[in-house]
Amino acid sequence: MSALYLKDNPRGIDKVVNDLNLSAYNALIDSGWTNYSAYHRAYKNETQEGLLAEVFDIDSKDYSEVFFDDRLNASSFFTIEDSIPTTDLGRIFTTTVSMTFQCDLSKVANLVEHRADEEIVEKVVNALQGNKYGEVSAIVRGIDNVYQGFRTEQIRYTDMNPFFCFRVDLDVSYQYDCCDDCNYISTGNFLLTENFGYLVFENGGRIEIENI
């Protein structure tokens, strides 16, 4: 049974992940994928052996690991950068969002007799293209590269036929919703906000406010 995991009322980067996850999941299910679990953003949790990718389960109020599960035909999860830079006076954030896939090729590409890794990569990239946040910037292969920074001893042999893992990186831009008490001033075709003694235009320009 397939499952899509989304966050309720997401904010910031979680809104980006929600939308990417939803569009990719729908496209892949429509293409014939079954028994596919599409997880949301995984956290980089410390263990004595190293970092694990784990998602937080709101039902159990606990973390669960999202590395390869051979009971599934396919699974995916998101990771984000620890540091996210900003532009446009702190309003626009740009970062790389990574979506990692773990597949049983005999189940998700069972009509192809050879190792169908490239066919699956093409299908996933097409499912992620055209989103409103950014573009695919890299396809990453190889366990040590795909799970860079995470402990991989327990999944060392999960990239041999029929199993396949890969990661798709996307360069995205997003912004936070305005707080409820933001002091906005409407000026025709522009939107101004007061910020530390300046009126800031929507296009980035600003006017200093003089104390009278």
C-alpha positions in Angstrom: 0.0 0.0 0.0 1.4 3.4 -1.0 1.5 6.3 1.5 2.1 10.0 1.2 3.3 11.9 4.2 2.6 15.7 4.3 2.6 18.3 7.1 -0.5 20.2 8.1 -0.3 24.0 7.7 3.4 23.9 6.7 5.7 27.0 7.0 8.8 28.0 5.1 10.8 25.2 3.7 8.2 22.6 4.8 5.7 24.2 2.4 8.3 23.7 -0.4 8.8 20.0 0.7 5.0 19.5 0.9 4.4 20.7 -2.7 7.4 18.8 -4.2 6.4 15.6 -2.4 2.8 15.8 -3.5 3.5 16.5 -7.1 6.2 13.8 -7.3 4.1 11.2 -5.5 1.1 11.8 -7.8 3.2 11.6 -10.9 4.9 8.4 -9.9 1.7 6.7 -8.7 0.1 7.7 -12.0 3.0 6.1 -13.8 2.3 2.8 -12.1 4.3 2.8 -8.9 2.8 0.7 -6.1 3.7 0.1 -2.4 5.6 3.5 -2.4 6.1 5.5 0.8 6.9 9.2 0.2 8.1 10.6 3.5 8.4 14.3 4.3 11.5 16.0 5.6 13.9 13.8 7.6 15.9 15.0 10.5 19.6 14.4 10.9 19.6 12.6 14.3 22.7 11.7 16.3 23.4 8.1 17.4 26.5 6.6 18.9 27.3 5.2 15.4 26.7 8.4 13.5 23.8 10.3 11.9 20.5 8.7 10.9 17.8 10.1 8.7 14.6 10.0 10.7 11.1 11.5 10.3 8.9 12.5 13.2 5.7 10.5 13.6 2.9 12.7 14.9 0.9 9.6 16.0 3.6 7.8 18.0 5.3 11.1 19.0 8.6 9.5 18.1 11.2 9.3 15.3 11.5 6.5 12.8 14.3 5.7 10.4 13.7 6.1 6.7 16.6 4.3 5.2 16.0 1.4 2.8 13.1 -0.9 3.7 12.9 -4.1 1.6 9.2 -4.4 2.5 8.5 -1.5 0.1 8.8 -1.3 -3.6 10.1 2.3 -3.3 10.5 5.0 -0.7 11.7 8.6 -0.7 12.5 11.3 1.9 13.7 14.9 1.9 16.7 16.5 3.5 17.7 20.2 3.7 20.8 22.2 4.3 21.6 23.2 7.9 22.4 26.8 6.9 20.0 28.7 4.5 21.2 32.0 3.2 18.8 34.9 2.4 18.6 37.8 -0.1 16.3 40.7 -0.8 16.5 42.2 2.7 16.0 38.9 4.4 12.8 38.1 2.6 13.9 35.5 0.0 15.7 32.3 1.1 17.7 30.1 -1.4 18.9 26.6 -0.6 19.2 23.1 -1.9 16.5 20.6 -1.1 17.4 16.9 -1.6 15.0 14.1 -2.4 16.5 10.6 -1.8 14.9 7.5 -3.5 15.3 3.9 -2.6 13.8 1.4 -5.1 13.4 -2.2 -6.0 13.9 -2.0 -9.7 12.2 -5.4 -10.3 9.0 -3.8 -8.8 9.0 -0.2 -10.2 10.5 -1.0 -13.6 9.5 -4.6 -14.1 8.9 -4.3 -17.8 12.6 -3.5 -18.4 14.9 -6.5 -18.5 18.2 -4.8 -17.9 19.1 -2.8 -14.8 16.7 0.1 -15.3 18.3 2.7 -13.1 18.5 5.4 -15.7 14.8 4.9 -16.7 13.8 5.4 -13.0 16.0 8.5 -12.7 14.4 10.0 -15.8 10.9 9.3 -14.5 11.6 11.0 -11.1 13.3 14.0 -12.7 10.3 14.5 -15.0 8.0 14.2 -12.0 10.0 17.1 -10.2 10.4 19.4 -13.2 8.1 22.4 -13.6 7.6 23.1 -9.9 7.3 26.7 -8.9 10.2 26.8 -6.5 13.3 25.9 -8.6 15.1 23.5 -10.8 16.8 20.2 -10.6 20.5 20.9 -10.0 22.1 17.5 -9.6 21.6 13.7 -9.7 23.7 11.9 -7.1 24.5 8.2 -7.2 26.5 5.8 -5.1 25.7 5.0 -1.4 28.5 7.1 0.1 27.4 10.1 -2.1 23.7 9.7 -1.8 23.8 9.4 2.0 26.7 11.7 2.5 27.1 12.5 6.2 24.9 9.6 7.4 25.9 6.2 8.7 25.6 3.6 5.9 26.9 0.3 7.3 23.4 -1.2 7.6 22.5 -0.3 3.9 25.9 -1.0 2.4 24.6 -3.5 -0.2 21.3 -1.9 -1.1 22.6 -0.4 -4.3 23.1 -3.7 -6.1 20.5 -5.1 -8.5 17.6 -5.2 -8.2 18.0 -2.4 -5.5 18.9 1.1 -6.4 19.3 4.4 -4.5 19.9 7.9 -5.8 19.3 11.5 -4.8 17.9 14.4 -6.7 19.0 17.9 -5.6 16.9 21.0 -6.4 17.9 24.6 -6.0 14.9 26.4 -4.6 13.8 29.8 -3.5 11.0 30.6 -1.0 9.8 33.1 1.6 7.9 33.0 4.8 4.3 34.3 5.1 4.1 37.7 6.7 3.5 37.8 10.4 0.0 38.9 11.5 1.2 42.3 12.9 3.4 43.3 10.1 3.1 47.1 9.5 2.3 47.2 5.7 1.6 50.4 3.8 -0.1 50.3 0.4 1.2 52.7 -2.2 -0.5 51.9 -5.5 1.5 49.4 -7.4 4.0 48.8 -4.6 3.9 47.3 -1.1 6.0 48.9 1.7 6.9 47.5 5.0 8.5 49.5 7.9 11.9 47.9 8.8 14.4 49.4 11.2 13.8 53.0 10.3 13.2 52.4 6.5 10.3 52.0 4.3 11.1 49.0 2.1 9.6 48.7 -1.4 8.5 45.4 -2.8 11.3 45.6 -5.4 14.0 46.0 -2.7 14.4 49.8 -2.7 14.1 51.7 0.6 13.5 55.2 2.0 14.8 56.3 5.3 12.2 57.5 7.7 13.2 60.9 9.3 12.1 61.6 12.8 10.3 65.0 13.0 
